[in-house]
Amino acid sequence: MRKDGVFIAVEVSDEAASDRELAHALAEACPVDIFAEGSGGELEIVQGNLDECVLCRLCLDAAPEGTVRVLKLYDNEAVLA
């Protein structure tokens, strides 16, 4: 799954997006509410909050390596590492 804002895009692997525990962890970790838990427990990316990203890396720390990517669209889709 991928959602693009004007400045930031977020990619989450399909397997991770369907993980209820991970959805909860990401929703709790993000200080600007980019992630939410859907009604069935699945992960949702809140389109309207993408460009509020402060590049804090908390989502990357909360998820298994390689399952979440934050892309800087203003920098040729450079990946936040």
C-alpha positions as CSV (number, residue, x, y, z in Angstrom):
1,M,0.0,0.0,0.0
2,R,1.2,3.5,-0.8
3,K,-0.2,6.9,-0.3
4,D,1.4,10.1,-1.7
5,G,1.1,13.6,-0.3
6,V,2.7,16.6,-1.9
7,F,6.0,16.3,-0.1
8,I,5.9,12.8,1.6
9,A,4.8,9.3,0.5
10,V,4.5,6.4,2.8
11,E,4.7,2.8,1.7
12,V,3.7,-0.2,3.9
13,S,4.0,-3.8,2.7
14,D,0.7,-5.4,2.1
15,E,1.5,-8.1,4.7
16,A,2.3,-5.5,7.3
17,A,-0.8,-3.5,6.5
18,S,-3.0,-6.4,7.4
19,D,-1.2,-7.1,10.8
20,R,-3.5,-5.8,13.6
21,E,-0.7,-5.5,16.1
22,L,1.5,-3.5,13.7
23,A,-1.4,-1.3,12.8
24,H,-1.9,-0.5,16.4
25,A,1.8,0.1,17.0
26,L,2.1,2.5,14.1
27,A,-1.1,4.4,15.0
28,E,0.3,4.8,18.6
29,A,3.8,5.8,17.4
30,C,3.0,8.5,14.9
31,P,2.8,11.9,16.5
32,V,0.9,13.4,13.6
33,D,-1.6,10.6,13.0
34,I,-0.5,9.5,9.6
35,F,-1.5,5.9,10.6
36,A,-4.8,4.7,11.9
37,E,-6.5,1.4,12.6
38,G,-9.4,0.6,10.3
39,S,-12.6,-0.8,11.5
40,G,-11.4,-4.4,10.9
41,G,-8.0,-3.7,12.6
42,E,-6.1,-3.2,9.4
43,L,-3.7,-0.4,8.9
44,E,-4.9,2.8,7.2
45,I,-2.7,5.7,6.0
46,V,-4.5,9.0,6.5
47,Q,-4.0,10.9,3.3
48,G,-4.7,14.3,4.8
49,N,-1.9,14.0,7.4
50,L,0.9,12.8,5.1
51,D,2.5,16.2,4.7
52,E,2.5,16.7,8.4
53,C,5.3,14.2,8.7
54,V,8.2,15.5,10.8
55,L,10.6,12.7,9.7
56,C,10.9,11.5,13.3
57,R,11.4,7.9,12.3
58,L,9.1,6.6,15.0
59,C,7.1,4.6,12.5
60,L,10.3,3.0,11.2
61,D,11.3,2.1,14.7
62,A,7.9,0.6,15.5
63,A,7.8,-1.7,12.4
64,P,9.9,-4.6,11.3
65,E,12.8,-3.6,9.1
66,G,11.7,-3.1,5.4
67,T,8.0,-3.1,6.0
68,V,7.5,0.7,6.2
69,R,9.2,3.3,4.0
70,V,8.9,7.1,4.1
71,L,9.8,8.8,0.8
72,K,10.8,12.4,0.4
73,L,9.0,13.3,-2.8
74,Y,10.7,16.7,-2.8
75,D,14.1,14.9,-3.0
76,N,13.6,12.5,-5.9
77,E,11.8,9.9,-3.6
78,A,14.8,9.7,-1.3
79,V,14.1,7.1,1.4
80,L,14.2,8.2,5.1
81,A,16.8,6.0,6.6
